[in-house]
Amino acid sequence: MTGLQEMIFIGEIALQSKIAQRAAERLQATHDNFDHVETWCSIQSILVAAGNVSKILWPKQKYKIRGEKLRRLLKVENDNPLSNRKFRNNFFEHYDERVEEYFQGNSQGVYIDLAMNPSLRSGIFNDPPLNTHRGYNSFNNSLVFRNETLYLDEIFEALDDLLDNCKPYSL
């Protein structure tokens, strides 16, 4: 990888991190002035931007050396939360497949999607029901996909750290 390629990738990582930051600000604003579409637009922007960073740092096998070099250069650990693209894939990239799989499997005829605060019941935080396909909990800034939870604050922290590590290389 040439120095120019390095700078291009680092510049893209910085851009995608800033896109996610802006989307996080928009998402926070929806807490005061609820806008269902803006909530999900912001979540999609966050997950796609984080996924784009992930693809640069943990690329396909063919480009594995590039990812290793960039992670080393930017001080990114392999267990960084950005390495996992599962939520982006479940929420938006492969959502059609998740719907098909649900109804081919053991569905109970109950389908809850785009739920707001799905784990809040009677003022007590519990695990969301397995049939909550996509949900956003504004109280702890988390996403739910069926029985899994992603805490967005962990993603934001990882992106902020990465953006700080990009600064010495920016023009």
Backbone bond lengths (Angstrom), bond angles and torsions (degrees), N, CA, C in turn:
res aa  C-N    CA-C-N  psi(-1)  N-CA   C-N-CA  omega(-1)  CA-C   N-CA-C  phi
1 M - - - 1.451 - - 1.530 107.53 -
2 T 1.315 115.63 129.63 1.461 120.56 -179.84 1.526 110.32 -80.64
3 G 1.316 115.32 166.43 1.463 120.83 176.67 1.517 111.66 -60.62
4 L 1.330 116.85 -36.33 1.461 120.68 178.62 1.526 110.56 -65.51
5 Q 1.328 116.71 -44.18 1.463 119.92 177.91 1.532 110.64 -60.12
6 E 1.312 115.24 -43.71 1.467 120.74 178.24 1.527 110.68 -55.33
7 M 1.330 115.49 -48.66 1.467 120.60 -178.59 1.530 111.26 -63.70
8 I 1.330 116.40 -37.54 1.465 120.09 179.28 1.532 109.70 -64.24
9 F 1.331 116.51 -46.83 1.469 119.83 -179.69 1.526 111.42 -65.27
10 I 1.311 117.27 -42.21 1.469 120.44 179.50 1.530 110.04 -65.08
11 G 1.331 116.50 -39.61 1.465 119.92 176.21 1.522 111.95 -61.88
12 E 1.331 117.04 -39.58 1.463 120.44 178.61 1.524 111.40 -68.99
13 I 1.321 117.07 -39.14 1.464 120.76 176.57 1.531 109.89 -60.38
14 A 1.325 116.38 -44.19 1.470 120.58 179.10 1.524 110.46 -63.43
15 L 1.333 117.96 -44.20 1.459 121.33 179.29 1.525 111.43 -61.19
16 Q 1.337 117.20 -47.75 1.460 120.71 -178.93 1.535 110.90 -64.32
17 S 1.318 117.17 -35.98 1.469 120.70 177.27 1.522 110.48 -64.33
18 K 1.331 116.94 -40.39 1.471 120.95 178.43 1.529 111.61 -68.78
19 I 1.323 116.66 -36.10 1.468 120.30 176.32 1.528 109.24 -61.70
20 A 1.322 116.46 -44.50 1.469 120.39 178.81 1.526 110.94 -63.82
21 Q 1.335 117.55 -38.99 1.466 120.53 177.87 1.525 111.30 -61.36
22 R 1.325 116.36 -45.06 1.467 120.33 179.12 1.523 110.80 -62.40
23 A 1.319 115.28 -42.51 1.463 119.22 179.08 1.527 110.47 -64.38
24 A 1.330 117.20 -36.06 1.472 120.75 177.61 1.533 110.13 -64.35
25 E 1.312 117.32 -38.36 1.466 120.95 177.04 1.531 110.48 -64.27
26 R 1.331 116.23 -42.73 1.470 119.88 178.18 1.527 110.68 -64.38
27 L 1.332 115.90 -40.59 1.463 120.20 179.09 1.524 110.65 -61.57
28 Q 1.321 116.71 -44.48 1.469 121.02 178.83 1.529 110.80 -60.78
29 A 1.323 116.49 -38.72 1.465 120.48 179.91 1.526 111.60 -64.81
30 T 1.327 117.67 -26.89 1.469 119.62 179.82 1.525 111.47 -70.90
31 H 1.320 117.71 -17.14 1.461 120.27 179.29 1.522 110.66 -65.50
32 D 1.325 116.80 -34.95 1.461 121.01 -178.89 1.523 112.09 -87.27
33 N 1.298 116.70 -34.49 1.460 122.19 -176.68 1.520 107.24 -128.62
34 F 1.315 116.27 83.96 1.462 121.16 -170.59 1.529 112.07 -57.89
35 D 1.309 114.47 124.17 1.456 123.11 174.73 1.520 105.82 -136.65
36 H 1.315 115.94 105.09 1.468 121.94 -174.80 1.531 111.91 -55.87
37 V 1.319 117.00 -45.26 1.465 120.50 -178.04 1.523 110.12 -67.48
38 E 1.318 117.59 -43.55 1.471 119.81 -179.91 1.520 111.21 -64.71
39 T 1.323 117.47 -36.10 1.464 120.65 176.59 1.520 110.07 -57.04
40 W 1.327 116.47 -52.29 1.464 119.88 -175.93 1.524 111.94 -74.60
41 C 1.320 117.74 -29.66 1.473 121.36 174.00 1.527 109.41 -62.75
42 S 1.313 116.56 -44.34 1.469 121.15 179.83 1.524 111.03 -65.68
43 I 1.324 116.77 -43.06 1.464 120.25 179.11 1.524 110.50 -62.40
44 Q 1.319 116.05 -43.40 1.468 119.24 178.62 1.527 110.58 -61.32
45 S 1.320 117.43 -43.95 1.470 120.54 179.28 1.524 111.11 -61.01
46 I 1.317 116.86 -41.60 1.471 121.04 179.79 1.523 110.19 -62.50
47 L 1.327 116.37 -50.00 1.461 120.03 -176.18 1.525 112.63 -67.39
48 V 1.317 116.94 -38.42 1.470 119.40 179.81 1.526 110.41 -70.06
49 A 1.326 117.84 -42.69 1.468 120.18 178.59 1.526 110.75 -63.11
50 A 1.336 116.80 -44.43 1.472 120.10 177.59 1.524 110.27 -63.63
51 G 1.327 117.41 -37.99 1.463 121.20 177.08 1.516 112.01 -64.75
52 N 1.336 117.36 -37.54 1.466 120.37 177.68 1.524 111.31 -65.04
53 V 1.325 116.49 -40.36 1.466 120.28 175.58 1.525 109.25 -62.66
54 S 1.312 115.81 -43.86 1.458 120.86 -179.31 1.527 111.52 -59.30
55 K 1.323 116.56 -42.28 1.466 119.82 -179.04 1.528 111.76 -65.61
56 I 1.310 117.15 -31.55 1.471 119.94 177.57 1.522 110.25 -71.76
57 L 1.328 116.63 -43.06 1.467 120.74 -175.30 1.528 114.04 -84.72
58 W 1.326 117.42 -25.75 1.471 122.25 177.73 1.530 107.52 -129.99
59 P 1.336 116.42 70.27 1.472 120.15 -174.82 1.532 112.51 -77.56
60 K 1.319 113.65 178.85 1.466 120.59 173.51 1.520 108.96 -56.65
61 Q 1.312 115.05 160.16 1.471 122.27 -178.44 1.532 111.87 -50.76
62 K 1.312 116.79 -38.56 1.470 122.28 -177.96 1.537 111.83 -55.94
63 Y 1.328 117.39 -32.50 1.470 122.36 -176.28 1.525 112.02 -113.94
64 K 1.303 115.91 21.78 1.468 122.54 -175.47 1.531 112.56 -53.69
65 I 1.316 117.93 -41.78 1.475 121.51 -177.34 1.521 110.48 -63.57
66 R 1.335 116.71 -38.86 1.469 119.75 176.96 1.522 110.71 -59.90
67 G 1.307 117.16 -45.86 1.456 120.81 179.74 1.514 111.95 -61.87
68 E 1.327 116.12 -43.97 1.467 120.28 179.55 1.520 111.12 -61.49
69 K 1.328 115.95 -42.83 1.473 120.17 -179.38 1.528 111.14 -65.13
70 L 1.322 116.81 -44.75 1.466 119.62 -179.99 1.527 111.49 -65.96
71 R 1.318 117.16 -40.98 1.479 119.53 178.66 1.523 110.47 -62.84
72 R 1.316 116.71 -40.07 1.466 120.62 178.66 1.531 109.83 -65.50
73 L 1.314 116.55 -46.60 1.460 122.64 -178.94 1.532 111.72 -61.32
74 L 1.336 115.87 -40.15 1.465 120.99 -176.06 1.528 113.37 -96.45
75 K 1.333 115.90 7.44 1.476 122.39 176.72 1.534 111.96 57.69
76 V 1.317 115.98 51.55 1.462 122.69 -179.70 1.524 108.22 -107.74
77 E 1.315 115.86 122.61 1.465 121.37 178.93 1.530 110.10 -76.85
78 N 1.311 116.24 153.72 1.467 120.93 -179.86 1.523 113.09 -64.83
79 D 1.327 117.36 -26.73 1.465 120.15 -179.36 1.530 112.53 -91.32
80 N 1.306 117.31 15.33 1.458 122.56 177.93 1.529 108.99 -58.04
81 P 1.344 118.41 138.86 1.468 120.08 -178.93 1.529 113.95 -59.07
82 L 1.327 117.67 -21.18 1.461 120.37 179.43 1.534 112.50 -71.04
83 S 1.317 116.65 -16.56 1.470 119.23 -177.97 1.525 112.10 -69.15
84 N 1.312 117.70 -19.01 1.452 121.94 -176.03 1.532 110.16 -98.99
85 R 1.312 116.87 116.39 1.471 121.87 -179.38 1.523 112.02 -102.13
86 K 1.315 117.35 14.14 1.462 121.51 -174.88 1.531 112.14 -58.16
87 F 1.331 117.89 -45.39 1.460 119.20 -176.21 1.520 111.52 -68.28
88 R 1.322 117.11 -40.41 1.462 118.96 176.96 1.520 109.56 -59.44
89 N 1.328 116.27 -43.46 1.462 120.04 -179.63 1.522 111.62 -65.78
90 N 1.323 117.44 -44.14 1.461 120.66 -178.72 1.522 112.28 -68.54
91 F 1.326 117.12 -41.27 1.460 121.33 -174.50 1.518 112.91 -75.55
92 F 1.329 117.77 -39.73 1.452 118.71 -170.54 1.530 114.84 -135.01
93 E 1.318 118.26 -48.86 1.454 120.36 -172.72 1.521 113.39 -65.40
94 H 1.296 117.78 -42.91 1.467 121.49 -176.72 1.524 111.29 -124.13
95 Y 1.314 116.85 31.30 1.455 120.20 -176.27 1.522 111.47 -61.24
96 D 1.328 117.05 -37.54 1.461 119.89 179.44 1.527 111.43 -58.37
97 E 1.328 116.19 -39.06 1.466 120.19 178.48 1.523 110.82 -67.64
98 R 1.324 117.50 -37.51 1.463 120.75 -179.81 1.536 110.83 -65.12
99 V 1.333 116.64 -36.79 1.462 120.34 177.39 1.525 109.61 -65.29
100 E 1.330 116.31 -48.07 1.473 120.39 179.32 1.528 110.38 -58.03
101 E 1.317 116.52 -47.51 1.467 120.80 -178.09 1.526 111.37 -61.73
102 Y 1.327 116.76 -39.17 1.460 120.26 -179.16 1.527 110.71 -62.37
103 F 1.324 115.97 -47.27 1.454 118.85 -176.31 1.529 113.06 -77.99
104 Q 1.327 118.14 -19.20 1.463 120.71 173.53 1.517 110.89 -79.94
105 G 1.315 115.51 -25.41 1.464 121.30 -176.07 1.508 112.21 -86.44
106 N 1.276 113.59 -133.53 1.451 121.92 -171.59 1.525 111.87 -100.24
107 S 1.305 117.88 45.60 1.467 119.27 -177.04 1.518 110.73 -67.76
108 Q 1.291 114.81 148.29 1.462 121.19 -178.87 1.528 110.43 -105.40
109 G 1.324 116.59 15.05 1.447 119.90 -179.32 1.514 113.48 78.08
110 V 1.328 117.57 2.93 1.462 122.08 178.87 1.519 107.16 -107.92
111 Y 1.325 114.82 128.76 1.461 119.13 -177.71 1.519 108.71 -137.91
112 I 1.326 116.43 109.14 1.465 121.84 -179.72 1.520 107.06 -111.85
113 D 1.332 116.52 124.54 1.457 120.54 -176.92 1.522 109.43 -135.16
114 L 1.326 115.36 150.58 1.468 123.23 179.14 1.526 111.23 54.09
115 A 1.306 114.30 42.51 1.469 121.05 -178.89 1.524 110.37 -75.37
116 M 1.304 114.89 143.22 1.462 120.72 175.54 1.522 108.34 -104.40
117 N 1.320 116.15 127.94 1.454 123.72 -179.29 1.535 111.72 52.24
118 P 1.336 115.75 53.09 1.468 119.30 -174.43 1.517 114.74 -67.13
119 S 1.323 117.93 -20.14 1.459 118.05 -177.71 1.523 112.03 -97.72
120 L 1.303 116.98 7.52 1.462 120.56 179.41 1.527 108.69 -98.63
121 R 1.324 115.23 110.22 1.454 120.94 178.41 1.521 107.85 -132.08
122 S 1.285 115.96 121.47 1.470 121.65 178.64 1.524 112.48 56.11
123 G 1.320 116.53 32.95 1.458 119.73 177.54 1.517 114.37 77.76
124 I 1.325 118.13 3.97 1.458 121.40 -178.77 1.523 108.34 -118.11
125 F 1.316 116.69 131.86 1.453 120.06 178.59 1.523 109.02 -79.05
126 N 1.315 115.30 119.77 1.457 122.32 176.82 1.519 108.58 -125.06
127 D 1.307 116.06 173.94 1.448 119.22 173.57 1.521 108.32 -68.24
128 P 1.331 116.75 139.01 1.461 118.95 178.39 1.524 110.01 -71.15
129 P 1.321 117.07 156.28 1.458 119.27 177.90 1.529 110.73 -64.56
130 L 1.322 116.07 150.45 1.465 121.28 -178.38 1.516 112.71 -61.93
131 N 1.321 118.37 -21.66 1.451 119.94 -178.61 1.530 113.04 -89.71
132 T 1.327 117.93 8.44 1.467 120.79 170.72 1.515 106.53 -83.01
133 H 1.319 115.18 107.88 1.462 119.07 -174.23 1.515 112.28 -80.21
134 R 1.296 118.50 -48.09 1.454 121.75 175.24 1.516 107.18 -135.75
135 G 1.319 115.54 129.23 1.450 119.48 179.34 1.509 111.05 -147.12
136 Y 1.315 115.45 153.46 1.467 121.53 176.65 1.517 108.09 -126.62
137 N 1.306 116.31 127.89 1.456 122.53 177.33 1.527 107.86 -107.28
138 S 1.320 116.17 108.45 1.465 120.96 -177.54 1.526 112.21 -75.22
139 F 1.317 117.80 -16.17 1.461 120.68 -178.33 1.522 112.13 -74.51
140 N 1.334 116.60 -35.38 1.471 118.75 177.54 1.529 111.84 -123.42
141 N 1.324 116.19 14.69 1.462 123.14 175.13 1.527 111.14 53.54
142 S 1.318 115.54 53.09 1.456 119.82 -178.31 1.518 111.19 -125.97
143 L 1.319 114.52 157.61 1.451 122.41 174.48 1.509 108.47 -110.59
144 V 1.308 115.66 146.82 1.458 121.71 179.23 1.517 107.88 -123.79
145 F 1.311 115.61 132.84 1.463 121.04 168.60 1.515 106.49 -130.88
146 R 1.310 115.35 108.95 1.463 123.09 -174.41 1.519 108.71 52.37
147 N 1.295 119.84 -115.05 1.476 118.83 -175.46 1.524 112.55 -101.90
148 E 1.326 118.04 17.69 1.464 121.19 -179.19 1.523 110.55 -114.23
149 T 1.331 115.22 150.49 1.467 121.18 -178.65 1.521 109.54 -128.65
150 L 1.324 115.59 138.98 1.456 122.74 174.25 1.522 107.06 -122.48
151 Y 1.322 116.64 123.50 1.460 121.59 178.46 1.521 108.88 -89.52
152 L 1.315 116.36 112.15 1.462 121.07 -175.97 1.521 112.70 -62.19
153 D 1.328 117.67 -30.85 1.467 119.28 -179.98 1.525 111.36 -60.67
154 E 1.320 117.94 -31.87 1.472 121.01 176.37 1.525 110.52 -66.92
155 I 1.324 116.92 -37.99 1.467 121.24 177.52 1.522 109.88 -67.54
156 F 1.336 116.55 -43.72 1.466 120.21 -179.77 1.525 111.23 -62.61
157 E 1.315 116.73 -41.39 1.464 120.79 178.94 1.529 110.70 -63.49
158 A 1.326 116.81 -43.00 1.464 120.47 179.05 1.527 110.95 -64.05
159 L 1.328 117.12 -40.67 1.467 120.54 178.67 1.525 111.46 -67.95
160 D 1.337 116.98 -39.64 1.474 120.41 177.75 1.527 110.71 -62.54
161 D 1.329 116.76 -45.18 1.474 120.57 177.85 1.519 110.86 -60.51
162 L 1.313 115.41 -43.28 1.467 120.13 -179.45 1.524 111.03 -64.40
163 L 1.323 116.06 -42.50 1.466 120.14 178.70 1.528 110.41 -61.52
164 D 1.316 117.86 -41.43 1.470 121.00 175.79 1.524 111.14 -60.74
165 N 1.330 116.72 -39.75 1.464 120.71 -179.40 1.532 112.11 -72.64
166 C 1.316 117.49 -17.92 1.480 121.69 177.53 1.526 111.52 -81.11
167 K 1.315 117.74 -24.72 1.469 121.44 -172.63 1.520 114.75 -55.20
168 P 1.334 119.47 -42.06 1.474 117.61 179.97 1.535 113.78 -62.78
169 Y 1.331 116.52 -17.60 1.460 120.09 -176.56 1.508 112.98 -102.45
170 S 1.350 117.82 -2.94 1.455 119.10 -178.33 1.522 111.00 -82.37
171 L 1.299 112.00 153.49 1.477 119.20 -178.86 1.508 111.29 -83.21
